[in-house]
Amino acid sequence: MIKSMWWKFLGLALVLYSIIAGLLIDVPALPVIHQTIRNLFYHVSMWFAMFVMLGTSLVYSIRYLSGFRMRDDLMASGAVYTGIFFGLMGLMTGMVWARFTWGDFWTNDPQLNGAAVSMMAYLAYAVLRGSIDEVAMRARISAVYNIFAFMLLVIFLGVLPRLADSSLHPGKGGNTSTMEGLDMTMRMVFYPAALGWILIACWLLQLHTRRRALIQGIH
């Protein structure tokens, strides 16, 4: 029992460590962002967890379409819901960061707008699944839509912001990335934080899929 749960305890330990250390360590005096760079340990780490979950959902959607196994649909949908949770958490922590860095919770920034559109696309996935009663049809349509939603995610968060000249977001529009300003002390907090939140996301996905499998009688 303990051997199968080691990664869960590791995730909890890494998240707890990153929360405490993220508030206590010395951070470099970077212009504009100053002490708010500490949010990097939480905001960016949650985005990492979101991308891992949504990438996982893509893989299982493709697997479902290739074999039509309901277990794959269960994993795909569970990963989407978990990814949405971390995506919304990333949006909220990003809004707090924007308030103290740019003076407002939301600005007309390509990165922020792209994140909002991407989350709305995945929320539409949840609405779509809830509107279809027939199990096999719901799984097929959801899988196809999920592939489309992931393509939107890549375009709106990975491509378009890099092409924009007016972005305020670090690393976009010619701005210096906060990742480039990480010293060794910050890296010793950021990387454990990212790994910790990813492990927590995997734990939540496991709990979700086990619960849904019991309800639906999927083995």
C-alpha positions in Angstrom: 0.0 0.0 0.0 2.7 2.5 1.0 4.9 1.5 -1.9 2.1 2.4 -4.4 1.5 5.8 -2.7 5.1 7.1 -2.5 4.6 9.4 -5.5 1.5 10.9 -3.8 3.5 11.7 -0.6 6.3 13.0 -2.8 3.9 15.4 -4.6 2.5 16.7 -1.3 6.0 17.2 0.2 7.2 19.0 -2.9 4.2 21.3 -3.0 4.5 22.1 0.7 8.2 22.7 0.3 7.6 25.1 -2.6 4.9 27.0 -0.8 7.1 27.6 2.3 10.4 28.1 0.5 8.8 30.3 -2.2 7.8 32.8 0.5 11.0 32.7 2.4 13.9 32.6 -0.1 15.7 35.7 -1.4 14.7 36.5 -5.0 16.6 38.7 -7.6 15.6 42.3 -7.8 14.2 42.3 -11.3 12.6 45.5 -12.8 8.8 45.8 -12.9 8.0 42.4 -11.3 10.1 42.8 -8.1 8.9 40.5 -5.3 5.9 39.3 -7.4 8.3 36.9 -9.1 7.5 34.6 -6.2 4.2 33.8 -8.0 6.3 32.0 -10.6 6.5 29.0 -8.2 2.7 28.8 -8.2 1.3 30.3 -11.4 3.7 28.7 -13.8 3.8 25.4 -12.0 0.0 25.1 -12.2 0.2 25.8 -16.0 2.7 23.0 -16.2 0.3 20.7 -14.5 -2.5 21.9 -16.9 -0.4 21.2 -20.0 0.5 17.7 -18.7 -3.1 16.9 -18.0 -4.4 18.2 -21.4 -1.6 16.5 -23.2 -2.6 13.3 -21.4 -6.2 13.8 -22.5 -5.1 14.2 -26.1 -3.2 10.9 -26.0 -6.2 9.0 -24.5 -8.6 10.6 -27.0 -6.5 9.4 -29.9 -6.3 5.9 -28.2 -10.0 5.9 -27.8 -10.6 6.6 -31.5 -8.2 3.8 -32.4 -9.7 1.2 -30.3 -13.0 2.5 -28.8 -12.2 1.3 -25.3 -14.3 3.1 -22.7 -11.4 3.1 -20.3 -9.6 5.4 -22.6 -12.5 7.8 -22.8 -12.7 7.8 -19.1 -9.0 8.8 -18.8 -9.4 11.4 -21.5 -12.3 13.1 -19.9 -10.8 12.9 -16.5 -7.6 14.5 -17.7 -9.6 17.3 -19.3 -11.5 18.1 -16.1 -8.3 18.0 -14.1 -6.6 20.2 -16.6 -9.5 22.7 -16.5 -9.1 22.9 -12.7 -5.4 23.7 -13.0 -6.0 26.0 -15.9 -8.5 28.1 -13.9 -6.1 28.1 -11.0 -3.4 29.3 -13.3 -5.7 32.1 -14.6 -6.5 33.3 -11.1 -2.9 33.3 -9.9 -2.0 35.1 -13.2 -4.6 37.7 -12.6 -3.2 38.4 -9.1 0.3 38.7 -10.7 -1.0 41.1 -13.4 -2.7 43.3 -10.7 0.5 43.9 -8.9 2.7 44.1 -12.0 0.6 45.8 -14.6 -1.9 47.6 -12.4 -5.0 45.6 -13.4 -6.3 42.1 -13.1 -6.8 41.8 -16.8 -5.2 43.6 -19.7 -5.6 43.4 -23.5 -2.7 41.0 -23.8 -2.4 38.2 -26.4 -1.2 35.7 -23.8 -4.1 36.4 -21.4 -6.7 36.5 -24.1 -5.4 33.2 -25.5 -5.5 31.6 -22.1 -9.1 32.7 -21.7 -10.2 31.4 -25.1 -8.4 28.1 -24.5 -10.2 27.6 -21.2 -13.5 28.4 -22.8 -12.8 25.8 -25.5 -12.3 23.2 -22.8 -15.3 24.3 -20.8 -17.3 23.8 -24.0 -15.9 20.3 -24.0 -17.5 19.7 -20.5 -20.8 21.2 -21.8 -20.7 19.0 -24.9 -20.2 15.8 -22.9 -23.1 16.8 -20.6 -25.4 17.3 -23.5 -25.1 13.8 -25.1 -26.8 10.9 -23.4 -25.7 8.0 -25.6 -22.4 6.7 -24.2 -20.6 5.7 -27.3 -21.6 8.7 -29.3 -20.6 11.0 -26.4 -17.2 9.3 -26.2 -16.5 9.6 -30.0 -17.6 13.2 -30.3 -15.8 14.2 -27.2 -12.6 12.6 -28.4 -12.7 14.4 -31.8 -13.5 17.7 -30.1 -10.7 17.2 -27.6 -8.2 16.9 -30.4 -9.5 20.2 -31.9 -9.4 21.9 -28.5 -5.8 20.9 -27.9 -4.8 22.4 -31.3 -6.5 25.6 -30.2 -4.5 25.5 -27.0 -1.2 25.2 -28.9 -2.1 28.0 -31.2 -3.5 30.5 -28.6 -0.8 29.8 -26.0 2.2 28.7 -27.9 2.1 30.4 -31.3 0.1 33.6 -31.5 1.6 35.3 -28.3 5.1 34.7 -29.7 4.1 36.5 -32.9 2.6 39.5 -31.2 4.7 42.7 -30.8 2.5 44.3 -28.1 2.5 41.6 -25.4 3.3 42.5 -21.9 3.8 38.9 -20.8 7.4 37.9 -19.9 9.0 36.0 -22.7 6.5 37.3 -25.3 6.6 40.3 -27.6 10.4 40.7 -27.2 10.1 40.9 -23.3 12.7 39.1 -21.2 11.4 35.8 -19.8 11.2 35.4 -16.0 12.7 31.9 -16.6 15.9 33.7 -17.8 16.1 35.5 -14.5 16.1 32.4 -12.3 19.1 32.0 -10.2 20.1 28.6 -8.7 18.1 29.3 -5.5 14.9 29.9 -7.4 15.5 26.9 -9.6 15.7 24.8 -6.5 12.2 25.9 -5.6 10.6 26.2 -9.1 11.4 22.7 -10.4 10.3 20.9 -7.3 7.1 23.0 -7.4 6.4 22.1 -11.0 7.0 18.4 -10.3 4.9 18.5 -7.2 1.8 20.1 -8.8 2.1 17.6 -11.7 2.1 14.7 -9.2 -0.9 16.2 -7.4 -2.7 16.6 -10.8 -2.0 12.9 -11.5 -3.4 12.0 -8.1 -6.6 14.0 -8.8 -6.9 12.3 -12.2 -6.6 8.9 -10.5 -9.2 9.7 -8.0 -11.6 11.0 -10.6 -11.2 8.0 -12.9 -11.6 5.4 -10.1 -14.8 7.1 -9.0 -16.2 7.3 -12.5 -15.2 3.7 -13.2 -17.0 2.5 -10.2 -20.2 4.4 -11.1 -20.1 3.3 -14.7 -18.9 -0.3 -14.0 -15.8 0.1 -16.2 -12.9 -2.3 -15.5 
